[in-house]
């Protein structure tokens, strides 16, 4: 599994506390998604490009799986 994926994202606009971001290789392939504006680095605004890094958190995944298994044990008795 890749440790981390990094991609460049275009900040299309910010509205109602949300940043509207565009991701894609070309205008025809652009995908739009939103993030809370407060998650963007300070000073980023409409028309800027940012780098978005996404990584898998194995520790958090394992912890959540263990907690879910424990809850199931409690329910099943």
N, C-alpha and C positions, 0 to 999 in steps of 0.2 A: 504494500500500500504506500502511495506517495506520502511523504512526510508533510508536504505543504504544497498547495497550488496558489500561485500568484497571478492575477490578471489585472489589466488596466480597465477601469470603468469611467464612463463619462457622467458627470453630474449635470443632468438636463435642467433640473429646476428644484426649488424647495418650496413646498406649500403645506400649510397647516401642520408645521412641525415635522414633516416628512421630506426626505430627500428622494427625488425620483431619479433613479440611476439607469443608464443604458449600458448593456453588455453585448458584445458581438464583434465579429470580424469585419462585417460590412453593414451598410445601411439596411440592406434587405434582410439581414439575419439578426438585427438588434432585438434583444429581449429587454423588457422594462421590469424593474422591481423597485421596491421602496424599502428604506431603512429609516429609523428615527434620526432626524437631523443631528441630534445630540451625540450620535455615534461617529460622526464625521470629525476629522481633525479640525482644530480651531483655524478659522480663516478660509476654509474651503467654501466656494460659492458657485453659483450657476456658471456653467461653461468650463469648469475645471476638470482635469483628469486626476484620478486617484488610483492607487494600487490597492487591490483587495486581496488579502491573504486568508486562505481557508485551510485549516489543518484538522486532522482527526485527533481527538482527545481520547486515547485508549484508557487512561486512568479514570476519567469521568464516566466513560461507557461501562467499564467493569464495575465501578462503584454503583451506578444506577441499576445494573443487572443484579448485583448482590442485594441491593435494597428491595428490588421487586421480588426476588426469590424469597427473601425474608417475610415480606408482606403476604405472599401466597401461602407460606407455611402457617402464618398466623390465622389466615382465613380458613385454610383446610383443616386446621386443628392438629 
